[in-house]
Amino acid sequence: MDAIKILDAKGLACPMPIVKTKKAMNELEVGQVLEIHTTDKGAINDLTAWSKAGGHELLKHEEQNDVLMFWIKKG
Amino acid sequence: MTVNSMTTQEITKKVMNQEELFILDVRNESDFHDWKIEGKNFDYLNVPYFDLLDGVEEIMDKIPAGKEVLVVCAKEGSSIMIAEMLSDEGRTVSYLKGGMKAWSEHLEPIKVGDLKDGGAIYQFVRIGKGCLSYMVVSNGEAAIIDSTRMTDVYLEFAKSIDVNVTHVFDTHLHADHISGGRVIANKTNATYWLPPKDATEVIFDYKPLESGSNVTIGNTTINIHALYSPGHTIGSTSFVVDEKFLLSGDILFIDSIGRPDLAGMAEDWVKDLRESLYERYKDLSMDLIVLPAHFMIIDELNEDGSVSEKLGTLFERNHGLNIEDENEFRKLVSENLPPQPNAYQEIRQTNMGIITPDDEKQREMEIGPNRCAVR
């Protein structure tokens, strides 16, 4: 699960984490993985739903010291 | 076109006046289905903001041009973005200032009755979450019952009507919201009362509220008579105030009754709940005005936005008070229960003083409806 790119969205409030994720995702090839770091708790539900709607695969998410980390594979 | 901000207070007015409003809720679908702004004449469209990042053209025909439009999200950021996009399309719209977080915290004080000696009782309607708390006022003194964590609202209200808070009560250990009781008691040097059976694990000092305790507010006798009425929790206590008002806590609501499972003891407490409702409450005067600690649906609001009903009327109309068969009653309150309130275990621990989450965390824990009832 090697991410090709890491997006640092820490400290940004909704909707910026998703706006930036979408932008970063546009630059990836299908099958590549984007790693996202955010401190916005709402991102858990929103990134999950956004990934699903966009045909991407949310591989996993975890929390480390209040930072939420997501790995999303472009579909 | 312009983007306006609408405050929780303005929306509360619309709910209470049963005005029309078109709500474009841009949170994700699960959050919307879980909990939204309820109004008798409100219409809704739910499209997550992340589906609208490329533009709002696709939903324009679903947003009525002749209606007032409010865009809603969790904290306000996304709703401002979408409201601006709608504005670029030529619409005048508003966004909810502070988002659903602010909606969850809004308290509307409403006077619900006069006391014999000239005092009054106020209900604080937490319109977004369905929590009800109370202030009993008499002769310069005030008691607060089941306060929320927005303690400043009560303290400022007390100041505005020139009364000192002398007693603070919780009818039970709450599982759906964080009590402000201890904070208020600390700030005002008031006595903090808790039912001891709910407080076996609390780590702070309190005064045990036993059945039959009479507490006097003000110089004249406004008795708050405690009535042990277990079932929602093992300690649940009701109050009869001024021989006129029954503060029923989470035992009896207008259109539903308390659920016995939030402390993990559904089966054990079913009997207590039934006894409290069908025996202890039945022995009370049917003229008492029931003031519960929650409402679940907007239909439970009276015309002035308050929530109250005569005990006799509830014994006629509330389904939960009219189940003859004990087994059927047990099934209703212990099977197929609605989901539990968000973070209810952590909320209980916070109310016991075992954990002390920061403000932001507390706000998040309380997201969603109260879910303390069964219908």
HADDOCK unambig.tbl for C-alpha pairs under 7 A between the chains (distance, minus, plus):
assign (segid A and resid 14 and name CA) (segid B and resid 77 and name CA) 5.70 0.50 0.50
assign (segid A and resid 14 and name CA) (segid B and resid 78 and name CA) 6.09 0.50 0.50
assign (segid A and resid 15 and name CA) (segid B and resid 77 and name CA) 6.10 0.50 0.50
assign (segid A and resid 15 and name CA) (segid B and resid 78 and name CA) 5.02 0.50 0.50
assign (segid A and resid 18 and name CA) (segid B and resid 50 and name CA) 6.90 0.50 0.50
assign (segid A and resid 46 and name CA) (segid B and resid 28 and name CA) 6.21 0.50 0.50
assign (segid A and resid 49 and name CA) (segid B and resid 28 and name CA) 6.93 0.50 0.50
assign (segid A and resid 50 and name CA) (segid B and resid 50 and name CA) 6.47 0.50 0.50
